[in-house]
Amino acid sequence: MSLSFADAAKAKELRDYFNRYGRIYIVVDATGDDVVLPDNLKGDPALRLVLSLRMPQQIHIRDDRLDSDFSFSGQIYACRIPMHTIWAAYQPEGELEQGIIWDDSVPEIIKSMVQAVRSNQPDDDSDQPSGDQEAEPAAAPSPMTVIEGGGGAVTGEEPAPAPDAPGERKVSHLRVVK
C-alpha cells in the first residue's frame, strides 16, 4: 500500500493529540486483513485501544501505520494498525469535545447504525412519558470534532455508534484493550 497524504496528515494529528494528552483511546476498524492484531480482536469495526506515554513499550505512529507491542490478557502481541483503519481518538476521562473523528475512515456499518438511530428518534419533544412509565434519558448531541476528507473541514457532528434502544447500554462490540 502506498503512502497517502490523508494518512500522513492523520498520523500527524494523532501524534500531536497523543503527545498533548499522554493517554488516549484510538478506535480502529479491525475488520480488514491488513490490521495485525490477535485473532480474537479481528472483525470489530469499533475496536478501542489505549495508548499511553507511560506504557513500557515504544509506540510508533508512522505516516502510514501505528506499530507497537501491545499486551492483551498478559500476552505481548506485535500489532500493526494501518492509519486508514483508525477512525477516532479521544481521552478516556476527558470531555467529548477533546475527541477527533476522521469521517472518511468511519466504517459504513457504523455510519448505518448511527443513521438508523437518528431516524428512529422523535423530531419533537412533545412526547412526554406519563407518570406510570419510566422516563428514558434523551440523547444529547455530542460536540466531538469530526474531520472530513483526511483533515479538511471540521464539523460538530459525531458519527459514533449509539445504543440499540434509549437507556440501554450496548457494550458487546466495543472493548477496552490495555
Secondary structure, 3 states (H helix, E strand, C coil): CCCCHHHHHHHHHHHHHHHHHCEEEEEECCCCCCCECCHHHCCCCCEEEEEECCCCCCEEECCCEEEEEEEECCEEEEEEEEHHHEEEEECCCCCHHHCEEEHHHCCHHHHHHHHHHHHHCCCCCCCCCCCCCCCCCCCCCCCCEEECCCCCCEECCCCCCCCCCCCCCCCCCCCEEC
